[in-house]
Amino acid sequence: MVSNMPSVLREDHDAVAVLTLNRPAARNSLSRAMLDALQATLDGIAAEDGIRCVVVAAEGPAFSAGHDLKEIVAHQADADGGKAFFEDAMAACGRVMQSVVGLPQPVVAAVEGVATAAGCQLAASCDLVVASESAKFCTPGVDIGLFCTTPGVALARAVPRKAAMEMLLLGEMIPAAEAHRMGLVNRVVPPGQALPQAMDLARRIAARSGAALRLGKRGFNQQAALPLPEAYAAAGAVMVQNLLAEDAAEGIGAFLGKRAPEWRHR
């Protein structure tokens, strides 16, 4: 039976947008329809100055089981063996992950249950991850002859190289505590508390200057991909742009005047 419920739900709490993956019966696998819904939602949020932080959560016991394998198997019967669909699905997934990284607003993942393959990729692509003690992370493609190469892109940028390769080569479940030690997770919380704790972080982030958050996230990602001299040049240019913003003048004035700032978010 096909559900008429949206595959991605959005609920705004003041300046925080909460996106909920909503295919619990399919363990929130990233079908093409789910990827399209995520892409459209992220594109909309990117243009909204009133949203200053985003939380990605999931309905049901799994955060996401990755690509929808039933959908993949169905397309193996295509005349080209599924090649066109596979290319389209990988490109769509790559766009979504890059949109999470490139979103002007910081993104916090709230992970309860398992985040496997492209689901792990989605969590790794977020700026912060709050995980339940019962959460587990895994890139298990190697177990079915399908190395998790695209999830490895996000994983290699979230944890040290050898930790990423161990996950990719062994495909074993990594408990939340180990994921925290590796740097994949920021905070480990009691079961059922991932979303409330992620919301607490998001609200605290959203209380900051929207202009500073947008410039800061963009600048961080830009410099992180550059050699040291170029990184300082790029970061310095962002700092200059930030110093010229209204909120920087307000924040500095408020600090020197020993008062709370009144952000204009520009």
C-alpha atoms as a printed R data frame, in Angstrom:
    type eleno elety resid chain resno      x      y       z
1   ATOM     1    CA   MET     A     1  0.000  0.000   0.000
2   ATOM     2    CA   VAL     A     2  1.400  3.376  -1.027
3   ATOM     3    CA   SER     A     3  1.225  6.071   1.654
4   ATOM     4    CA   ASN     A     4 -0.169  9.478   0.762
5   ATOM     5    CA   MET     A     5  1.843 11.089   3.548
6   ATOM     6    CA   PRO     A     6  4.692 13.403   2.472
7   ATOM     7    CA   SER     A     7  8.072 11.693   2.598
8   ATOM     8    CA   VAL     A     8  9.592 14.770   4.249
9   ATOM     9    CA   LEU     A     9  7.757 16.796   6.879
10  ATOM    10    CA   ARG     A    10  8.652 20.360   7.824
11  ATOM    11    CA   GLU     A    11  7.722 22.139  11.036
12  ATOM    12    CA   ASP     A    12  9.065 25.568  11.986
13  ATOM    13    CA   HIS     A    13  9.774 26.595  15.568
14  ATOM    14    CA   ASP     A    14 10.527 30.303  15.385
15  ATOM    15    CA   ALA     A    15 13.889 30.507  13.556
16  ATOM    16    CA   VAL     A    16 14.448 26.711  13.554
17  ATOM    17    CA   ALA     A    17 13.106 24.469  10.775
18  ATOM    18    CA   VAL     A    18 12.698 20.793  11.665
19  ATOM    19    CA   LEU     A    19 12.754 18.373   8.728
20  ATOM    20    CA   THR     A    20 11.522 14.855   9.466
21  ATOM    21    CA   LEU     A    21 12.214 11.908   7.173
22  ATOM    22    CA   ASN     A    22  8.812 10.251   6.983
23  ATOM    23    CA   ARG     A    23  9.069  6.767   5.468
24  ATOM    24    CA   PRO     A    24  9.244  4.760   8.719
25  ATOM    25    CA   ALA     A    25  7.872  1.575   7.132
26  ATOM    26    CA   ALA     A    26 10.783  1.696   4.662
27  ATOM    27    CA   ARG     A    27 13.258  2.647   7.402
28  ATOM    28    CA   ASN     A    28 13.379  6.127   5.850
29  ATOM    29    CA   SER     A    29 15.285  4.843   2.848
30  ATOM    30    CA   LEU     A    30 16.218  7.566   0.383
31  ATOM    31    CA   SER     A    31 13.989  6.814  -2.583
32  ATOM    32    CA   ARG     A    32 14.115  9.121  -5.595
33  ATOM    33    CA   ALA     A    33 10.884 10.725  -4.361
34  ATOM    34    CA   MET     A    34 12.417 11.255  -0.906
35  ATOM    35    CA   LEU     A    35 15.529 12.809  -2.445
36  ATOM    36    CA   ASP     A    36 13.402 15.145  -4.563
37  ATOM    37    CA   ALA     A    37 11.366 16.166  -1.517
38  ATOM    38    CA   LEU     A    38 14.511 16.822   0.499
39  ATOM    39    CA   GLN     A    39 16.028 18.843  -2.341
40  ATOM    40    CA   ALA     A    40 12.930 21.003  -2.763
41  ATOM    41    CA   THR     A    41 12.685 21.615   0.976
42  ATOM    42    CA   LEU     A    42 16.356 22.558   1.304
43  ATOM    43    CA   ASP     A    43 16.149 24.855  -1.723
44  ATOM    44    CA   GLY     A    44 13.220 26.654  -0.128
45  ATOM    45    CA   ILE     A    45 14.921 27.038   3.240
46  ATOM    46    CA   ALA     A    46 18.110 28.378   1.640
47  ATOM    47    CA   ALA     A    47 16.186 31.462   0.497
48  ATOM    48    CA   GLU     A    48 14.506 32.088   3.872
49  ATOM    49    CA   ASP     A    49 16.338 34.634   6.003
50  ATOM    50    CA   GLY     A    50 13.915 33.996   8.862
51  ATOM    51    CA   ILE     A    51 15.256 30.453   9.326
52  ATOM    52    CA   ARG     A    52 18.647 30.451  11.045
53  ATOM    53    CA   CYS     A    53 19.116 26.754  11.846
54  ATOM    54    CA   VAL     A    54 17.785 23.430  10.569
55  ATOM    55    CA   VAL     A    55 17.294 20.117  12.374
56  ATOM    56    CA   VAL     A    56 17.045 16.845  10.422
57  ATOM    57    CA   ALA     A    57 15.245 14.068  12.307
58  ATOM    58    CA   ALA     A    58 13.350 10.915  11.362
59  ATOM    59    CA   GLU     A    59 10.073  9.173  12.108
60  ATOM    60    CA   GLY     A    60 10.258  5.595  13.383
61  ATOM    61    CA   PRO     A    61 13.090  3.416  14.703
62  ATOM    62    CA   ALA     A    62 15.651  4.200  11.960
63  ATOM    63    CA   PHE     A    63 17.199  7.518  10.982
64  ATOM    64    CA   SER     A    64 17.746  6.248   7.432
65  ATOM    65    CA   ALA     A    65 18.724  2.933   5.870
66  ATOM    66    CA   GLY     A    66 20.258  4.647   2.837
67  ATOM    67    CA   HIS     A    67 19.214  4.163  -0.775
68  ATOM    68    CA   ASP     A    68 16.005  2.243  -1.411
69  ATOM    69    CA   LEU     A    69 17.336 -1.172  -2.477
70  ATOM    70    CA   LYS     A    70 13.897 -2.356  -3.611
71  ATOM    71    CA   GLU     A    71 13.789  0.580  -6.017
72  ATOM    72    CA   ILE     A    72 17.292 -0.246  -7.231
73  ATOM    73    CA   VAL     A    73 16.413 -3.922  -7.792
74  ATOM    74    CA   ALA     A    74 13.268 -2.943  -9.706
75  ATOM    75    CA   HIS     A    75 15.343 -0.913 -12.171
76  ATOM    76    CA   GLN     A    76 17.758 -3.770 -12.796
77  ATOM    77    CA   ALA     A    77 15.062 -5.028 -15.163
78  ATOM    78    CA   ASP     A    78 15.369 -1.885 -17.316
79  ATOM    79    CA   ALA     A    79 16.705 -2.319 -20.846
80  ATOM    80    CA   ASP     A    80 20.043 -0.798 -19.810
81  ATOM    81    CA   GLY     A    81 20.250 -2.853 -16.617
82  ATOM    82    CA   GLY     A    82 19.347  0.212 -14.577
83  ATOM    83    CA   LYS     A    83 22.317  2.357 -15.642
84  ATOM    84    CA   ALA     A    84 20.308  5.514 -16.410
85  ATOM    85    CA   PHE     A    85 18.336  5.261 -13.171
86  ATOM    86    CA   PHE     A    86 21.446  4.554 -11.097
87  ATOM    87    CA   GLU     A    87 23.219  7.575 -12.598
88  ATOM    88    CA   ASP     A    88 20.190  9.756 -11.918
89  ATOM    89    CA   ALA     A    89 19.811  8.490  -8.330
90  ATOM    90    CA   MET     A    90 23.498  8.989  -7.481
91  ATOM    91    CA   ALA     A    91 23.441 12.502  -8.964
92  ATOM    92    CA   ALA     A    92 20.271 13.388  -7.057
93  ATOM    93    CA   CYS     A    93 21.738 12.077  -3.800
94  ATOM    94    CA   GLY     A    94 24.957 13.993  -4.388
95  ATOM    95    CA   ARG     A    95 22.980 17.195  -4.942
96  ATOM    96    CA   VAL     A    96 21.073 16.721  -1.687
97  ATOM    97    CA   MET     A    97 24.244 16.103   0.327
98  ATOM    98    CA   GLN     A    98 25.957 19.131  -1.210
99  ATOM    99    CA   SER     A    99 22.856 21.202  -0.501
100 ATOM   100    CA   VAL     A   100 23.064 20.233   3.181
101 ATOM   101    CA   VAL     A   101 26.715 21.292   3.291
102 ATOM   102    CA   GLY     A   102 26.089 24.408   1.212
103 ATOM   103    CA   LEU     A   103 22.908 25.470   2.994
104 ATOM   104    CA   PRO     A   104 23.414 28.982   4.414
105 ATOM   105    CA   GLN     A   105 21.973 27.823   7.736
106 ATOM   106    CA   PRO     A   106 23.741 25.349  10.050
107 ATOM   107    CA   VAL     A   107 22.190 21.860  10.001
108 ATOM   108    CA   VAL     A   108 21.935 19.580  13.059
109 ATOM   109    CA   ALA     A   109 21.121 15.876  12.681
110 ATOM   110    CA   ALA     A   110 19.107 14.184  15.437
111 ATOM   111    CA   VAL     A   111 19.836 10.462  15.142
112 ATOM   112    CA   GLU     A   112 17.824  7.785  16.927
113 ATOM   113    CA   GLY     A   113 18.331  4.211  15.746
114 ATOM   114    CA   VAL     A   114 20.494  3.325  12.763
115 ATOM   115    CA   ALA     A   115 21.992  5.555  10.091
116 ATOM   116    CA   THR     A   116 23.376  3.275   7.396
117 ATOM   117    CA   ALA     A   117 24.956  3.799   3.956
118 ATOM   118    CA   ALA     A   118 23.466  6.989   2.453
119 ATOM   119    CA   GLY     A   119 21.707  7.535   5.782
120 ATOM   120    CA   CYS     A   120 25.115  7.685   7.447
121 ATOM   121    CA   GLN     A   121 26.171  9.949   4.576
122 ATOM   122    CA   LEU     A   122 23.299 12.325   5.368
123 ATOM   123    CA   ALA     A   123 24.237 12.506   9.048
124 ATOM   124    CA   ALA     A   124 27.929 13.009   8.200
125 ATOM   125    CA   SER     A   125 27.001 15.829   5.816
126 ATOM   126    CA   CYS     A   126 25.281 17.797   8.585
127 ATOM   127    CA   ASP     A   127 27.239 20.400  10.534
128 ATOM   128    CA   LEU     A   128 26.472 18.834  13.922
129 ATOM   129    CA   VAL     A   129 25.165 15.408  14.967
130 ATOM   130    CA   VAL     A   130 23.327 14.592  18.188
131 ATOM   131    CA   ALA     A   131 22.903 10.841  18.621
132 ATOM   132    CA   SER     A   132 21.003  8.668  21.034
133 ATOM   133    CA   GLU     A   133 23.015  6.158  23.055
134 ATOM   134    CA   SER     A   134 21.180  3.478  21.076
135 ATOM   135    CA   ALA     A   135 22.056  4.991  17.677
136 ATOM   136    CA   LYS     A   136 24.424  3.149  15.352
137 ATOM   137    CA   PHE     A   137 26.255  4.191  12.203
138 ATOM   138    CA   CYS     A   138 27.316  1.945   9.370
139 ATOM   139    CA   THR     A   139 28.458  1.871   5.742
140 ATOM   140    CA   PRO     A   140 27.621 -1.791   5.035
141 ATOM   141    CA   GLY     A   141 27.662 -1.833   1.239
142 ATOM   142    CA   VAL     A   142 30.719 -4.079   1.195
143 ATOM   143    CA   ASP     A   143 28.540 -6.831   2.703
144 ATOM   144    CA   ILE     A   144 26.387 -6.945  -0.434
145 ATOM   145    CA   GLY     A   145 29.110 -6.302  -2.996
146 ATOM   146    CA   LEU     A   146 28.333 -2.594  -3.237
147 ATOM   147    CA   PHE     A   147 31.124 -0.511  -1.697
148 ATOM   148    CA   CYS     A   148 29.741  2.671  -0.071
149 ATOM   149    CA   THR     A   149 31.802  4.973  -2.288
150 ATOM   150    CA   THR     A   150 29.480  7.995  -2.245
151 ATOM   151    CA   PRO     A   151 28.813  7.799   1.509
152 ATOM   152    CA   GLY     A   152 32.604  7.718   1.806
153 ATOM   153    CA   VAL     A   153 32.773 11.262   0.429
154 ATOM   154    CA   ALA     A   154 30.933 12.652   3.439
155 ATOM   155    CA   LEU     A   155 32.538 10.212   5.851
156 ATOM   156    CA   ALA     A   156 36.083 11.129   4.770
157 ATOM   157    CA   ARG     A   157 35.283 14.775   5.501
158 ATOM   158    CA   ALA     A   158 33.827 14.029   8.926
159 ATOM   159    CA   VAL     A   159 36.310 11.581  10.486
160 ATOM   160    CA   PRO     A   160 40.016 10.726  10.105
161 ATOM   161    CA   ARG     A   161 40.957  8.823   6.942
162 ATOM   162    CA   LYS     A   162 41.751  5.505   8.607
163 ATOM   163    CA   ALA     A   163 38.548  5.571  10.672
164 ATOM   164    CA   ALA     A   164 36.561  6.196   7.486
165 ATOM   165    CA   MET     A   165 38.302  3.344   5.676
166 ATOM   166    CA   GLU     A   166 37.695  0.962   8.557
167 ATOM   167    CA   MET     A   167 33.974  1.713   8.416
168 ATOM   168    CA   LEU     A   168 33.922  1.341   4.630
169 ATOM   169    CA   LEU     A   169 36.012 -1.844   4.479
170 ATOM   170    CA   LEU     A   170 34.362 -3.713   7.341
171 ATOM   171    CA   GLY     A   171 30.790 -2.449   7.088
172 ATOM   172    CA   GLU     A   172 30.303 -2.970  10.818
173 ATOM   173    CA   MET     A   173 27.828 -1.132  13.039
174 ATOM   174    CA   ILE     A   174 29.507  1.638  15.019
175 ATOM   175    CA   PRO     A   175 27.833  2.449  18.358
176 ATOM   176    CA   ALA     A   176 27.130  6.096  19.148
177 ATOM   177    CA   ALA     A   177 29.883  6.247  21.761
178 ATOM   178    CA   GLU     A   178 32.484  5.062  19.216
179 ATOM   179    CA   ALA     A   179 31.100  7.442  16.581
180 ATOM   180    CA   HIS     A   180 31.562 10.232  19.127
181 ATOM   181    CA   ARG     A   181 35.160  9.190  19.763
182 ATOM   182    CA   MET     A   182 35.820  9.206  16.013
183 ATOM   183    CA   GLY     A   183 34.344 12.673  15.586
184 ATOM   184    CA   LEU     A   184 31.278 11.650  13.565
185 ATOM   185    CA   VAL     A   185 28.979 12.610  16.453
186 ATOM   186    CA   ASN     A   186 29.099 15.764  18.590
187 ATOM   187    CA   ARG     A   187 26.954 14.627  21.509
188 ATOM   188    CA   VAL     A   188 25.558 11.338  22.785
189 ATOM   189    CA   VAL     A   189 22.334 11.584  24.773
190 ATOM   190    CA   PRO     A   190 19.877  9.155  26.424
191 ATOM   191    CA   PRO     A   191 17.446  7.296  24.143
192 ATOM   192    CA   GLY     A   192 14.582  9.490  23.007
193 ATOM   193    CA   GLN     A   193 16.529 12.681  23.662
194 ATOM   194    CA   ALA     A   194 18.284 13.196  20.321
195 ATOM   195    CA   LEU     A   195 15.632 15.524  18.927
196 ATOM   196    CA   PRO     A   196 15.096 17.571  22.123
197 ATOM   197    CA   GLN     A   197 18.858 18.000  22.533
198 ATOM   198    CA   ALA     A   198 19.294 18.840  18.856
199 ATOM   199    CA   MET     A   199 16.518 21.421  19.202
200 ATOM   200    CA   ASP     A   200 18.280 22.922  22.216
201 ATOM   201    CA   LEU     A   201 21.461 23.325  20.172
202 ATOM   202    CA   ALA     A   202 19.520 24.696  17.195
203 ATOM   203    CA   ARG     A   203 17.722 27.306  19.296
204 ATOM   204    CA   ARG     A   204 20.997 28.447  20.815
205 ATOM   205    CA   ILE     A   205 22.540 28.709  17.348
206 ATOM   206    CA   ALA     A   206 19.487 30.511  15.959
207 ATOM   207    CA   ALA     A   207 19.762 33.131  18.713
208 ATOM   208    CA   ARG     A   208 22.963 34.371  17.055
209 ATOM   209    CA   SER     A   209 23.247 36.793  14.168
210 ATOM   210    CA   GLY     A   210 21.891 35.246  10.982
211 ATOM   211    CA   ALA     A   211 24.416 37.222   8.952
212 ATOM   212    CA   ALA     A   212 27.322 35.897  11.014
213 ATOM   213    CA   LEU     A   213 26.016 32.324  10.780
214 ATOM   214    CA   ARG     A   214 25.676 32.456   7.000
215 ATOM   215    CA   LEU     A   215 29.097 34.017   6.492
216 ATOM   216    CA   GLY     A   216 30.703 31.744   9.067
217 ATOM   217    CA   LYS     A   217 29.418 28.451   7.674
218 ATOM   218    CA   ARG     A   218 30.318 29.411   4.123
219 ATOM   219    CA   GLY     A   219 33.757 30.635   5.160
220 ATOM   220    CA   PHE     A   220 34.510 27.546   7.234
221 ATOM   221    CA   ASN     A   221 33.672 25.149   4.413
222 ATOM   222    CA   GLN     A   222 35.584 27.234   1.890
223 ATOM   223    CA   GLN     A   223 38.816 27.465   3.878
224 ATOM   224    CA   ALA     A   224 38.701 23.817   5.001
225 ATOM   225    CA   ALA     A   225 39.222 22.703   1.401
226 ATOM   226    CA   LEU     A   226 42.231 24.982   0.774
227 ATOM   227    CA   PRO     A   227 45.976 24.838   1.507
228 ATOM   228    CA   LEU     A   228 47.028 26.936   4.521
229 ATOM   229    CA   PRO     A   229 48.022 30.206   2.768
230 ATOM   230    CA   GLU     A   230 44.901 30.215   0.586
231 ATOM   231    CA   ALA     A   231 42.773 29.250   3.586
232 ATOM   232    CA   TYR     A   232 43.945 32.284   5.558
233 ATOM   233    CA   ALA     A   233 43.382 34.543   2.550
234 ATOM   234    CA   ALA     A   234 39.838 33.223   2.068
235 ATOM   235    CA   ALA     A   235 39.036 33.360   5.791
236 ATOM   236    CA   GLY     A   236 40.433 36.869   6.051
237 ATOM   237    CA   ALA     A   237 38.198 38.039   3.212
238 ATOM   238    CA   VAL     A   238 35.167 36.581   4.990
239 ATOM   239    CA   MET     A   239 36.181 38.290   8.233
240 ATOM   240    CA   VAL     A   240 36.369 41.636   6.427
241 ATOM   241    CA   GLN     A   241 32.929 41.064   4.926
242 ATOM   242    CA   ASN     A   242 31.629 40.110   8.361
243 ATOM   243    CA   LEU     A   243 33.144 43.210  10.002
244 ATOM   244    CA   LEU     A   244 31.302 45.374   7.487
245 ATOM   245    CA   ALA     A   245 27.929 43.785   8.348
246 ATOM   246    CA   GLU     A   246 25.400 45.673  10.470
247 ATOM   247    CA   ASP     A   247 25.247 42.889  13.039
248 ATOM   248    CA   ALA     A   248 28.998 43.026  13.648
249 ATOM   249    CA   ALA     A   249 28.790 46.748  14.431
250 ATOM   250    CA   GLU     A   250 25.806 46.069  16.696
251 ATOM   251    CA   GLY     A   251 27.493 43.108  18.417
252 ATOM   252    CA   ILE     A   252 30.756 44.952  19.057
253 ATOM   253    CA   GLY     A   253 28.869 48.005  20.302
254 ATOM   254    CA   ALA     A   254 26.731 45.866  22.592
255 ATOM   255    CA   PHE     A   255 29.787 44.090  23.994
256 ATOM   256    CA   LEU     A   256 31.605 47.350  24.706
257 ATOM   257    CA   GLY     A   257 28.420 48.884  26.095
258 ATOM   258    CA   LYS     A   258 27.770 45.852  28.318
259 ATOM   259    CA   ARG     A   259 24.276 45.246  26.893
260 ATOM   260    CA   ALA     A   260 22.517 42.495  24.940
261 ATOM   261    CA   PRO     A   261 22.786 42.860  21.154
262 ATOM   262    CA   GLU     A   262 19.732 43.430  18.998
263 ATOM   263    CA   TRP     A   263 20.412 41.470  15.833
264 ATOM   264    CA   ARG     A   264 19.156 42.728  12.482
265 ATOM   265    CA   HIS     A   265 20.479 39.572  10.769
266 ATOM   266    CA   ARG     A   266 22.236 41.558   8.077
